[in-house]
Amino acid sequence: MDVDTPIPDPHPDHAAATGDAVLEISGLNVDYGTGEQAVRAVSEVNLTLRRGEVLGLAGESGSGKSTLAYGLTRLLPPPGVVADGKVLYRPGDGSEPIDVLALSPAGLRDFRWAQTSIVFQAAMNALNPVDKISTQLTDVLKAHKPELSRTERAERARELLGLVGIPADRLDSYPHQLSGGMRQRVMIGMALALEPRIVIMDEPTTALDVVMQRQILGVFSRLRKRLDFSVIFITHDLSLLVEFADRIAIMYGGRIVEEAPAAQIYRDPLHPYSDGLLHSFPALRGPRRELAGIPGSPPDPRSLPSGCSFHPRCPKAFDPCSREIPVLGVPDDPQQQGGRTGTGRTVACWLHPAASSQPPTAAQFDSTLT
């Protein structure tokens, strides 16, 4: 997609249909290790996922995207631990919200797959190589719906393959006998086996060619509209999210640095890191242009820079950036009125300080323009 070409709002019919919150993440902190040796990989993340919404989570490798997903579902392998925060799931049936981080092992087992499922980024590693596809699909049903008979489970497995466009005769195949795209479709079918309200997609198209990426996303988009579930889509490819997501949250150094509707992020990114990501992929139309990219490398979470962790790589950094961490909030800048601050837009950048933070002085801001 060409970042210089205007686009309409992404699937406006779907965006208008989003409703009440189904998942609320507040103050989430995730560490690797404990005590003085702990390394904070996710810091003070606040996100809300609404019914029927696709929330994109973008950033370079190491920004904390997958750690956030595994933390909120309590799938972090040791030594990862959720140090603080809340993850509230709202069932939507009038019952009280469920605190995911406080669930017992039995409650957590019931919650996973039935209410929230994950499509992992490496299907060949996520699928058991020594079991047939039929066994892996029916095992999910056996574990969560023991009342189903063997015949009913087999019929449901055939239905799931049909949903994702795979012939039923592939049920007797092993994972290595399927193409990469078919394996990823099997994972999507498995994730939808119990009709969850939330599906987390952790870079599901990373190992696929661009043609297969679009096919997978096309299948998933149709299923989302048909089954009305919400999605958290994690990827480093912002161009995919611009097409697929309703809202996009940008992560850097374990923090959310910008969040806005997808069309706003595409047309007018406020954070220099968001702008850098947008200009890191080639235009498909128009004149040739040199890719801008982002200089340097993501920071080591064991030794984050002071102030804004992006400032060593930022072309617009000025005095406050190296001293103080900007607050994530609605920009309190008169120059941003008239639509740029739109509904739900937040940013953590001293170029657009939030109303709850101390903005830089005029002299400090002017220094960025010279």
Salt bridges, closest charged atoms under 4 A:
ASP4 OD2 - ARG289 NE 3.38
ASP9 OD1 - ARG267 NH1 3.42
GLU24 OE1 - ARG90 NH2 3.09
ASP31 OD1 - ARG40 NE 2.72
GLU53 OE2 - ARG247 NE 2.65
GLU60 OE1 - ARG313 NH1 2.89
GLU155 OE1 - ARG158 NH2 2.79
GLU159 OE1 - ARG156 NH1 3.20
GLU195 OE2 - ARG156 NH2 3.88
GLU203 OE2 - LYS65 NZ 3.84
GLU203 OE1 - HIS236 ND1 3.06
ASP228 OD2 - ARG51 NH1 3.25
GLU243 OE2 - ARG214 NH2 2.84
ASP246 OD1 - HIS11 ND1 3.09
ASP246 OD2 - HIS14 ND1 3.03
GLU258 OE2 - ARG345 NH2 3.48
GLU259 OE2 - ARG247 NH1 1.91
ASP268 OD2 - ARG340 NE 2.13
ASP275 OD1 - HIS279 ND1 3.46
ASP300 OD2 - ARG302 NH2 2.79
ASP319 OD2 - ARG323 NH2 2.78
GLU324 OE2 - ARG323 NH1 3.39
